[in-house]
């Protein structure tokens, strides 16, 4: 998954308008908007989103996705994939594999 920020030059104007950090963060000022429910701007205060909170949520989601992907890559070492492994589970698993290679523990024993 690739994340782009609104100030990246790679995004088109339409992609910028519907980017999660900008979508519905401004009130539409066009009278009788022709886009209606497909407009990227809020048409009432109830649907208006806070831009700072939208950015925080987007960056938080980006971090979660990156951490999850990194954990899965690390957990895949040794031919095993531990779904949704926490960082401590991955570290414990890697330490156990390392000790097994050194011969200081038997398989399946976590010391």
C-alpha positions as a LaTeX table, in Angstrom:
\begin{tabular}{lrrr}
\hline
Residue & $x$ (\AA) & $y$ (\AA) & $z$ (\AA) \\
\hline
Unk1 & 0.00 & 0.00 & 0.00 \\
Unk2 & 1.31 & 3.40 & $-0.96$ \\
Unk3 & 0.27 & 6.54 & 0.87 \\
Unk4 & 0.46 & 9.99 & $-0.68$ \\
Unk5 & 0.08 & 13.29 & 1.09 \\
Unk6 & $-1.94$ & 16.08 & $-0.56$ \\
Unk7 & 1.19 & 18.14 & $-1.16$ \\
Unk8 & 2.84 & 15.36 & $-3.22$ \\
Unk9 & 3.21 & 16.48 & $-6.84$ \\
Unk10 & 2.16 & 13.07 & $-8.09$ \\
Unk11 & $-1.57$ & 13.54 & $-7.36$ \\
Unk12 & $-4.01$ & 14.97 & $-9.91$ \\
Unk13 & $-6.44$ & 17.76 & $-8.99$ \\
Unk14 & $-9.29$ & 15.24 & $-8.72$ \\
Unk15 & $-7.21$ & 12.94 & $-6.50$ \\
Unk16 & $-6.35$ & 15.92 & $-4.31$ \\
Unk17 & $-10.03$ & 16.84 & $-3.97$ \\
Unk18 & $-11.03$ & 13.36 & $-2.83$ \\
Unk19 & $-7.91$ & 12.67 & $-0.77$ \\
Unk20 & $-8.87$ & 11.41 & 2.74 \\
Unk21 & $-7.20$ & 14.43 & 4.35 \\
Unk22 & $-9.25$ & 16.91 & 2.27 \\
Unk23 & $-12.53$ & 15.15 & 1.46 \\
Unk24 & $-15.47$ & 17.00 & 3.06 \\
Unk25 & $-13.19$ & 19.33 & 5.04 \\
Unk26 & $-14.51$ & 22.52 & 3.41 \\
Unk27 & $-18.02$ & 23.79 & 2.81 \\
Unk28 & $-19.13$ & 23.91 & $-0.82$ \\
Unk29 & $-19.64$ & 27.54 & $-1.86$ \\
Unk30 & $-21.24$ & 26.79 & $-5.24$ \\
Unk31 & $-24.96$ & 27.66 & $-5.26$ \\
Unk32 & $-26.97$ & 24.73 & $-6.67$ \\
Unk33 & $-23.90$ & 22.48 & $-6.88$ \\
Unk34 & $-24.13$ & 20.21 & $-9.91$ \\
Unk35 & $-22.19$ & 17.40 & $-8.19$ \\
Unk36 & $-24.69$ & 16.90 & $-5.37$ \\
Unk37 & $-23.82$ & 13.88 & $-3.22$ \\
Unk38 & $-20.71$ & 13.29 & $-5.37$ \\
Unk39 & $-19.21$ & 16.67 & $-4.44$ \\
Unk40 & $-15.91$ & 16.48 & $-2.58$ \\
Unk41 & $-16.99$ & 19.40 & $-0.37$ \\
Unk42 & $-19.48$ & 19.31 & 2.48 \\
Unk43 & $-22.93$ & 20.75 & 1.77 \\
Unk44 & $-23.91$ & 21.14 & 5.41 \\
Unk45 & $-22.17$ & 21.49 & 8.76 \\
Unk46 & $-23.16$ & 17.96 & 9.82 \\
Unk47 & $-21.07$ & 16.38 & 7.05 \\
Unk48 & $-18.15$ & 18.80 & 7.50 \\
Unk49 & $-14.98$ & 17.07 & 8.74 \\
Unk50 & $-12.14$ & 18.69 & 10.69 \\
Unk51 & $-9.06$ & 18.82 & 8.42 \\
Unk52 & $-6.53$ & 18.41 & 11.25 \\
Unk53 & $-8.38$ & 15.37 & 12.59 \\
Unk54 & $-8.64$ & 13.93 & 9.05 \\
Unk55 & $-4.86$ & 14.29 & 8.62 \\
Unk56 & $-4.22$ & 12.70 & 12.02 \\
Unk57 & $-6.48$ & 9.73 & 11.17 \\
Unk58 & $-4.85$ & 9.31 & 7.75 \\
Unk59 & $-1.31$ & 9.34 & 9.16 \\
Unk60 & $-2.35$ & 7.02 & 12.00 \\
Unk61 & $-3.79$ & 4.54 & 9.49 \\
Unk62 & $-0.62$ & 4.81 & 7.39 \\
Unk63 & 1.52 & 3.97 & 10.45 \\
Unk64 & $-0.70$ & 0.98 & 11.35 \\
Unk65 & $-0.48$ & $-0.41$ & 7.82 \\
Unk66 & 3.29 & 0.00 & 7.70 \\
Unk67 & 3.80 & $-1.59$ & 11.14 \\
Unk68 & 1.49 & $-4.49$ & 10.25 \\
Unk69 & 3.29 & $-5.08$ & 6.94 \\
Unk70 & 6.70 & $-4.92$ & 8.65 \\
Unk71 & 5.56 & $-7.35$ & 11.37 \\
Unk72 & 4.25 & $-9.80$ & 8.78 \\
Unk73 & 7.51 & $-9.65$ & 6.81 \\
Unk74 & 9.53 & $-10.29$ & 9.96 \\
Unk75 & 7.21 & $-13.05$ & 11.13 \\
Unk76 & 7.55 & $-14.80$ & 7.77 \\
Unk77 & 11.21 & $-15.56$ & 8.53 \\
Unk78 & 11.60 & $-19.29$ & 9.02 \\
Unk79 & 8.70 & $-20.17$ & 6.74 \\
Unk80 & 6.01 & $-19.25$ & 9.27 \\
Unk81 & 3.58 & $-16.39$ & 9.00 \\
Unk82 & 2.09 & $-15.15$ & 12.22 \\
Unk83 & $-1.02$ & $-13.13$ & 11.24 \\
Unk84 & $-1.43$ & $-9.81$ & 13.04 \\
Unk85 & 1.66 & $-10.41$ & 15.17 \\
Unk86 & 2.58 & $-7.74$ & 17.65 \\
Unk87 & 6.13 & $-6.41$ & 17.67 \\
Unk88 & 6.89 & $-8.28$ & 20.92 \\
Unk89 & 5.58 & $-11.56$ & 19.44 \\
Unk90 & 7.74 & $-11.07$ & 16.37 \\
Unk91 & 10.79 & $-10.26$ & 18.50 \\
Unk92 & 10.17 & $-13.31$ & 20.69 \\
Unk93 & 9.74 & $-15.53$ & 17.62 \\
Unk94 & 12.96 & $-14.22$ & 16.03 \\
Unk95 & 14.90 & $-14.68$ & 19.28 \\
Unk96 & 13.63 & $-18.25$ & 19.56 \\
Unk97 & 14.68 & $-18.99$ & 15.94 \\
Unk98 & 18.11 & $-17.47$ & 16.60 \\
Unk99 & 18.59 & $-19.58$ & 19.74 \\
Unk100 & 17.54 & $-22.72$ & 17.82 \\
Unk101 & 20.20 & $-22.02$ & 15.19 \\
Unk102 & 22.79 & $-21.61$ & 17.94 \\
Unk103 & 21.59 & $-24.83$ & 19.55 \\
Unk104 & 20.79 & $-23.22$ & 22.90 \\
Unk105 & 17.14 & $-24.29$ & 22.93 \\
Unk106 & 15.03 & $-27.03$ & 21.44 \\
Unk107 & 12.27 & $-26.28$ & 18.89 \\
Unk108 & 9.00 & $-25.15$ & 20.49 \\
Unk109 & 10.68 & $-24.02$ & 23.72 \\
Unk110 & 10.64 & $-20.28$ & 24.30 \\
Unk111 & 13.32 & $-19.19$ & 26.76 \\
\hline
\end{tabular}
